[in-house]
């Protein structure tokens, strides 16, 4: 079971928020945060506000090749 990455949340993740910081990560390096339905928008918006490239994918559609 993947647990939501939002601080203090212990809910099961149903989404992966896949992102990178272009100032420090090469184009092929992406990070992944797990998110429950309640926090997926919060985590996505947090990263998007910093102008990081962000994708949101369902847990079942994510593979190890999608992130590092």
Beta strands, then each sheet from edge to edge (+ up, - down):
strand 1: 15-20
strand 2: 31-35
strand 3: 53-58
sheet 1: 2+ 1- 3+
end
